[in-house]
């Protein structure tokens, strides 16, 4: 009957790091820059800028490599009531207690770079008064779900190392309270569609928008989303020329053709192509520097 929060501009700052090629740790915090609406009679209303709830989490891949058709993972996220602590509970910017959100994540890759994702989880709150409006709406623990499809439009890179330069995406997601499962008031559903561009590998810019599909709490008339993110690309293997054999003794013959790689050749027009020094060319027992005829043996 009223839009408690009618207009809102929210920024999310977050980051993630991958470990051991299987585990991802992530965290972030939202900030409401603009928030206004129609407060219920006798209740405080949304007002101005407000800090949101800090969240931390981890995701573990159970099955599936990057090129496999199917992948499965589990994820856990915990939120902390930093909004209430920072704003003295006077904003509609966060929960009034800690929440824990375990999920199962699945991804299907039928080919051509298409990805179909599905998330199913549950959000458990430390308080039964997580959201409470004019004594009429209370939401405690709830089921969460999400479905999404990403379709590449333009891809770059070699086979097996391709990445999406331009992709289209469609997502639908929602929640439903365990106590009133399926009831409209506690089962918001919304959808968004948009594009994501990667002008250089690693830099992701996305723009999407969509409506609320069911009039549950928090379901918008319209929501627009702009994302800017950076993902560190995989390191490219060096493809330069393979170093050739050296010349340890510095006689001009490379080691793979030098029969004496640690003894320099004595260039004197006698067997100079084997890389070995020849101190007595004629073999008469007189070393060449003292031999008046180094190529003719002494009689």
C-alpha positions as CSV (number, residue, x, y, z in Angstrom):
1,X,0.0,0.0,0.0
2,X,3.0,2.3,0.3
3,X,6.6,2.5,-0.9
4,X,8.5,2.6,2.3
5,X,11.7,3.0,0.3
6,X,10.7,4.5,-3.0
7,X,13.9,5.7,-4.5
8,X,17.4,4.4,-3.7
9,X,20.9,4.8,-5.2
10,X,23.3,2.2,-3.7
11,X,27.0,1.5,-4.3
12,X,28.6,-1.8,-3.6
13,X,32.4,-2.0,-3.0
14,X,33.7,-5.6,-3.0
15,X,36.6,-7.8,-3.8
16,X,37.6,-11.5,-4.1
17,X,40.7,-13.6,-4.2
18,X,41.2,-17.1,-5.5
19,X,43.3,-19.6,-3.6
20,X,44.5,-23.1,-4.7
21,X,42.5,-22.9,-7.9
22,X,39.4,-24.1,-6.0
23,X,38.6,-21.6,-3.2
24,X,37.5,-18.0,-3.4
25,X,37.3,-15.6,-0.4
26,X,35.2,-12.5,-0.9
27,X,33.8,-9.5,1.0
28,X,32.2,-6.1,0.6
29,X,29.9,-3.4,1.9
30,X,27.0,-1.4,0.4
31,X,26.4,2.3,0.8
32,X,23.1,4.0,0.2
33,X,23.8,7.4,-1.3
34,X,20.2,8.4,-1.9
35,X,17.2,6.9,-0.1
36,X,13.7,8.3,0.4
37,X,10.1,7.0,0.6
38,X,6.9,7.0,2.6
39,X,7.4,5.8,6.2
40,X,4.5,4.0,7.9
41,X,2.6,5.9,10.4
42,X,4.5,6.2,13.6
43,X,7.7,4.7,12.1
44,X,11.0,6.4,11.1
45,X,11.6,6.9,7.4
46,X,14.5,6.5,5.1
47,X,16.7,9.5,4.9
48,X,19.8,10.4,3.0
49,X,23.1,8.5,3.0
50,X,23.5,5.3,5.1
51,X,26.1,2.6,5.5
52,X,24.9,-1.0,4.7
53,X,25.8,-4.3,6.2
54,X,29.3,-5.7,5.8
55,X,29.5,-9.2,4.3
56,X,32.2,-11.8,4.1
57,X,32.1,-15.2,2.5
58,X,33.8,-18.1,0.8
59,X,33.1,-20.3,-2.2
60,X,34.5,-23.8,-2.7
61,X,34.4,-25.5,-6.1
62,X,33.5,-29.2,-5.6
63,X,33.4,-30.4,-9.2
64,X,34.2,-29.2,-12.7
65,X,37.1,-27.5,-14.3
66,X,36.8,-24.4,-16.5
67,X,36.3,-26.3,-19.7
68,X,33.9,-28.9,-18.3
69,X,30.2,-29.0,-19.2
70,X,29.0,-28.9,-15.6
71,X,30.4,-27.4,-12.4
72,X,29.2,-27.5,-8.8
73,X,30.2,-25.4,-5.8
74,X,29.1,-24.4,-2.3
75,X,29.1,-20.9,-0.9
76,X,28.6,-19.3,2.5
77,X,28.1,-15.6,3.3
78,X,27.8,-13.9,6.6
79,X,26.5,-10.3,7.1
80,X,27.1,-8.1,10.1
81,X,24.7,-5.3,11.3
82,X,27.0,-2.5,10.5
83,X,24.1,-0.4,9.1
84,X,22.4,-0.5,12.5
85,X,25.6,0.3,14.3
86,X,26.5,3.2,12.0
87,X,23.1,4.7,11.7
88,X,21.6,4.0,15.2
89,X,18.9,1.9,13.5
90,X,17.3,5.0,11.9
91,X,17.6,3.9,8.3
92,X,16.2,1.1,6.1
93,X,19.7,0.2,5.1
94,X,20.4,-3.3,6.6
95,X,19.4,-6.0,9.0
96,X,19.1,-5.7,12.8
97,X,21.3,-8.7,13.5
98,X,23.8,-11.2,12.0
99,X,22.7,-13.4,9.1
100,X,24.2,-16.6,7.6
101,X,23.6,-17.5,4.0
102,X,24.7,-21.0,2.7
103,X,24.1,-21.8,-1.0
104,X,24.6,-24.5,-3.6
105,X,25.8,-23.1,-6.9
106,X,25.6,-25.0,-10.3
107,X,26.7,-24.0,-13.8
108,X,25.9,-25.7,-17.1
109,X,28.1,-24.9,-20.2
110,X,26.3,-26.5,-23.2
111,X,28.8,-25.0,-25.7
112,X,29.6,-21.8,-27.7
113,X,30.5,-20.1,-24.5
114,X,26.9,-20.1,-23.2
115,X,26.6,-20.5,-19.4
116,X,23.5,-21.4,-17.4
117,X,23.7,-20.8,-13.7
118,X,21.4,-21.7,-10.8
119,X,21.7,-20.9,-7.1
120,X,19.7,-22.3,-4.2
121,X,20.2,-21.4,-0.6
122,X,18.7,-20.3,2.7
123,X,19.2,-17.1,4.7
124,X,19.2,-17.6,8.5
125,X,18.8,-14.6,10.7
126,X,19.8,-14.3,14.4
127,X,16.6,-12.4,15.1
128,X,13.0,-12.9,14.1
129,X,12.6,-9.2,13.7
130,X,14.9,-8.9,10.7
131,X,12.4,-6.8,8.8
132,X,9.4,-5.3,10.5
133,X,7.0,-2.7,9.1
134,X,4.3,-1.1,11.1
135,X,3.6,-4.4,13.0
136,X,2.4,-5.9,9.8
137,X,5.4,-7.6,8.1
138,X,8.0,-9.8,9.7
139,X,10.5,-11.8,7.8
140,X,12.9,-14.3,9.5
141,X,14.6,-17.2,7.8
142,X,14.0,-17.6,4.1
143,X,14.7,-19.6,1.0
144,X,16.8,-17.9,-1.7
145,X,17.1,-18.8,-5.4
146,X,18.5,-17.4,-8.6
147,X,18.7,-18.4,-12.3
148,X,20.8,-16.8,-15.0
149,X,21.9,-17.2,-18.6
150,X,24.9,-15.6,-20.2
151,X,25.2,-15.7,-24.0
152,X,28.4,-14.5,-25.7
153,X,28.0,-12.1,-28.7
154,X,31.7,-11.5,-29.4
155,X,34.6,-13.7,-28.2
156,X,38.4,-13.2,-28.4
157,X,41.4,-15.5,-27.8
158,X,42.6,-18.9,-28.9
159,X,40.5,-22.0,-28.5
160,X,40.5,-23.1,-24.9
161,X,41.5,-19.6,-23.7
162,X,38.6,-17.6,-25.1
163,X,37.0,-14.8,-23.2
164,X,33.8,-12.8,-23.8
165,X,34.4,-9.3,-25.2
166,X,30.6,-8.7,-25.4
167,X,27.9,-10.9,-23.8
168,X,24.2,-10.7,-23.1
169,X,22.7,-11.8,-19.8
170,X,19.3,-12.5,-18.3
171,X,18.8,-13.2,-14.6
172,X,15.8,-13.9,-12.3
173,X,16.0,-14.2,-8.5
174,X,13.9,-14.0,-5.4
175,X,13.3,-15.2,-1.8
176,X,10.4,-16.6,0.2
177,X,10.0,-16.7,3.9
178,X,9.8,-20.1,5.5
179,X,6.9,-19.0,7.7
180,X,4.8,-17.7,4.8
181,X,6.3,-19.7,2.0
182,X,4.8,-18.5,-1.4
183,X,2.9,-15.6,0.1
184,X,3.3,-12.5,-2.1
185,X,4.2,-10.1,0.7
186,X,7.2,-12.2,1.8
187,X,8.2,-13.6,-1.6
188,X,9.8,-10.9,-3.8
189,X,10.8,-11.9,-7.3
190,X,12.6,-9.7,-9.9
191,X,14.4,-10.0,-13.2
192,X,17.1,-8.1,-15.1
193,X,18.6,-8.2,-18.6
194,X,21.6,-6.5,-20.0
195,X,25.0,-6.5,-21.6
196,X,28.5,-6.9,-20.3
197,X,31.6,-5.7,-22.2
198,X,35.3,-6.4,-21.8
199,X,37.1,-3.8,-23.8
200,X,40.4,-5.2,-22.6
201,X,40.8,-8.6,-21.0
202,X,40.1,-8.3,-17.3
203,X,38.1,-5.0,-17.3
204,X,34.4,-5.8,-17.0
205,X,31.7,-3.2,-17.5
206,X,28.0,-4.2,-17.3
207,X,24.7,-2.5,-17.6
208,X,21.4,-4.2,-16.8
209,X,17.8,-3.3,-15.8
210,X,14.5,-4.9,-15.0
211,X,11.3,-4.9,-13.0
212,X,10.0,-6.6,-10.0
213,X,7.8,-9.5,-11.0
214,X,5.9,-10.0,-7.8
215,X,4.9,-7.4,-5.2
216,X,6.9,-8.7,-2.2
217,X,8.9,-6.6,0.2
218,X,12.0,-5.0,-1.6
219,X,10.7,-5.9,-5.0
220,X,11.1,-2.7,-7.2
221,X,9.0,-1.1,-9.9
222,X,12.3,-0.8,-11.8
223,X,15.9,-1.5,-10.9
224,X,19.0,-0.5,-12.9
225,X,22.5,-1.9,-12.3
226,X,25.9,-0.6,-13.4
227,X,28.9,-2.7,-12.7
228,X,32.6,-2.0,-13.1
229,X,35.1,-4.7,-12.1
230,X,38.6,-6.0,-12.7
231,X,39.6,-9.7,-12.8
232,X,43.3,-10.5,-13.0
233,X,43.8,-12.4,-16.3
234,X,45.7,-15.6,-16.3
235,X,49.4,-15.2,-16.9
236,X,50.4,-15.9,-20.5
237,X,53.2,-18.4,-21.1
238,X,56.3,-17.0,-22.7
239,X,56.6,-18.0,-26.3
240,X,60.0,-16.5,-27.1
241,X,62.8,-18.4,-28.9
242,X,64.3,-21.3,-26.9
243,X,67.9,-20.4,-25.9
244,X,70.5,-22.2,-28.1
245,X,73.6,-24.0,-26.9
246,X,76.4,-21.8,-25.5
247,X,80.1,-21.6,-26.1
248,X,81.7,-22.2,-22.7
249,X,85.3,-22.0,-23.9
250,X,84.8,-19.0,-26.2
251,X,86.6,-20.5,-29.2
252,X,83.8,-19.7,-31.6
253,X,82.4,-23.3,-31.8
254,X,79.0,-23.9,-30.0
255,X,79.1,-26.5,-27.3
256,X,76.8,-29.0,-29.2
257,X,79.5,-29.1,-32.0
258,X,82.6,-28.7,-29.8
259,X,84.3,-32.0,-28.9
260,X,86.2,-30.1,-26.1
261,X,83.6,-27.5,-24.9
262,X,85.8,-26.6,-21.9
263,X,89.2,-26.3,-23.8
264,X,89.5,-23.6,-26.5
265,X,90.6,-24.6,-30.0
266,X,94.0,-23.4,-31.2
267,X,93.3,-22.1,-34.7
268,X,96.4,-23.1,-36.8
269,X,94.8,-24.6,-39.9
270,X,95.1,-28.1,-38.4
271,X,91.8,-29.9,-37.4
272,X,90.3,-26.5,-36.3
273,X,86.7,-27.7,-36.8
274,X,86.7,-30.2,-33.8
275,X,87.0,-27.6,-31.1
276,X,90.0,-29.3,-29.4
277,X,93.4,-27.8,-29.1
278,X,96.3,-29.6,-30.9
279,X,99.6,-28.6,-29.2
280,X,101.6,-31.0,-31.4
281,X,100.2,-31.2,-34.8
282,X,102.7,-33.6,-36.3
283,X,102.9,-35.8,-33.2
284,X,106.7,-35.8,-33.1
285,X,106.8,-34.9,-29.4
286,X,108.0,-31.3,-30.0
287,X,105.3,-28.8,-29.2
288,X,104.3,-26.6,-32.0
289,X,105.7,-23.3,-30.6
290,X,109.2,-25.0,-30.5
291,X,108.8,-27.1,-33.7
292,X,110.3,-25.4,-36.8
293,X,108.1,-27.7,-39.0
294,X,104.9,-28.3,-36.9
295,X,103.3,-30.1,-39.8
296,X,106.2,-32.4,-40.6
297,X,107.3,-35.0,-37.9
298,X,110.9,-35.1,-36.8
299,X,112.9,-37.9,-38.5
